[in-house]
């Protein structure tokens, strides 16, 4: 229950920053998807369950704050994360696979949200910035894990 | 897997607009927060641009001071014309049939993070404030766009630079009419200019109101280039929008009803 409440609050903050601040600072085309980046940062840390819950909650917040159909972001982000968890468990693991997973997930998400109006370089650009954000969040969690989680919580299995 | 199923269920409920009251409440609570964050970032970006462009700003400042002087004399001339117009109307007993300045709704822009084409922005006013789909949005005498979608607390403004927006315009100097269509970014294309019709660079283009969609007399932009004259083909002219669509701040919605 505590981690769900933590994820609810952190995703509200991420959605507020993504929708209001970062789109102005970096431009709409380069705006990283912080919600997806956070979910994938948890995926990088092998916290797959937490990542799925975060993608689910964050997707709903994203849709409620925006104008898209509520649930579409959750479906695409949770679906992408489940797919890449399967890939990680049974096919490929490693840094390159993690990068590709974020870029592909963000591209699929943008395709569902914007339709076919964007070109390939826009997908790539958005995917790149989202991947960068995921890596930054991952390193922040690794460095400060003992402040965020009680001592019984371990990141690496 | 259960979260995917839950998301699908929420999506199906979302298709029937089940979450409209929750969305309205969230928008009502977070509108001021999002506007504050957005303005903070906009000010930060402006500050960074200012310091990195000091030399250009100086040159721009000098030319603006010169332009200001000529505009002051132009304003004086227009004031004289306005006075003359009033007297003539009184003499001919023509009454004002429409006052477009009444009933304006002030709205703040919140950006639109979901639209990567940057051709729409979200406003913090919706149907509960009197905004409806099809209302036009202006900033001063500049035409900014048309309301595309509404909820109770927010609405989506389709900008003048959107390729989905098509409206009739007229050249203020030569009275040439055409159709304007957005080109992504800060330009608008004036199309369907008949061969032989005159359109010059630096002419101001305003809405003509002929399509019934947009009120007449609102400034769209200034012509920056015209396609080559040809006897057979309809010509185009590129219009540079004079209002900064990436930093609108506050705008006015003119309700059509």
Contacts between the chains, C-beta under 8 A, distances in Angstrom:
chain1	res1	chain2	res2	distance
A	16	B	30	7.1
A	16	B	33	6.5
A	16	B	34	6.5
A	16	B	37	6.3
A	17	B	37	7.3
A	18	B	113	5.9
A	19	B	34	6.5
A	19	B	110	7.7
A	19	B	111	7.0
A	19	B	113	4.2
A	20	B	33	7.7
A	20	B	34	4.3
A	20	B	35	7.7
A	20	B	37	3.8
A	20	B	38	4.5
A	20	B	41	7.2
A	20	B	110	6.8
A	20	B	111	6.5
A	20	B	113	7.8
A	21	B	37	4.7
A	21	B	38	6.9
A	21	B	40	6.9
A	21	B	41	4.6
A	22	B	41	7.6
A	22	B	113	7.8
A	23	B	38	8.0
A	23	B	111	4.9
A	23	B	112	7.8
A	23	B	113	4.5
A	24	B	38	5.6
A	24	B	41	3.6
A	24	B	42	5.3
A	24	B	45	6.2
A	24	B	111	6.2
A	25	B	41	4.9
A	25	B	44	6.8
A	25	B	45	6.3
A	27	B	118	7.7
A	28	B	111	7.6
A	28	B	112	7.3
A	28	B	113	6.7
A	28	B	115	6.6
A	28	B	116	5.5
A	28	B	117	7.9
A	28	B	118	4.6
A	29	B	116	5.5
A	29	B	118	7.2
A	31	B	113	5.8
A	31	B	116	7.8
A	52	B	3	5.2
A	53	B	3	6.7
A	55	B	3	7.8
A	56	B	3	4.5
A	56	B	6	6.8
A	56	B	7	6.0
A	59	B	7	6.8
A	60	B	10	6.6
A	63	B	14	7.0
A	64	B	19	6.8
A	64	B	22	6.5
A	64	B	23	5.3
A	64	B	26	5.3
A	65	B	26	6.6
A	65	B	27	7.7
A	65	B	30	7.0
A	65	B	34	7.9
A	66	B	112	7.9
A	66	B	113	7.1
A	66	B	114	4.8
A	66	B	122	7.9
A	67	B	112	7.9
A	67	B	114	6.8
A	67	B	122	7.1
A	67	B	149	6.0
A	67	B	151	7.4
A	67	B	154	7.6
A	67	B	156	5.7
A	68	B	114	6.1
A	69	B	11	6.5
A	69	B	14	4.4
A	69	B	15	6.0
A	70	B	10	6.1
A	70	B	11	7.3
A	70	B	13	7.4
A	70	B	14	3.5
A	70	B	18	7.7
A	70	B	19	4.5
A	70	B	23	7.2
A	71	B	7	5.7
A	71	B	8	7.3
A	71	B	9	7.8
A	71	B	10	3.7
A	71	B	11	3.0
A	71	B	12	7.4
A	71	B	13	7.1
A	71	B	14	4.3
A	72	B	11	5.9
A	72	B	14	7.2
A	74	B	3	7.8
A	74	B	6	7.9
A	74	B	7	3.7
A	74	B	10	6.4
A	74	B	11	7.3
A	75	B	4	7.2
A	75	B	7	4.4
A	75	B	8	6.0
A	75	B	11	5.3
A	78	B	3	5.2
A	78	B	4	5.0
A	78	B	7	5.2
A	79	B	4	6.0
A	79	B	7	7.8
A	82	B	1	7.2
A	82	B	4	6.1
A	110	B	116	6.6
A	113	B	114	5.7
A	114	B	114	7.6
A	114	B	115	7.2
A	114	B	116	5.8
A	114	B	117	7.3
A	117	B	117	5.9
A	118	B	116	5.8
A	118	B	117	7.3
A	122	B	116	6.0
A	126	B	116	6.9
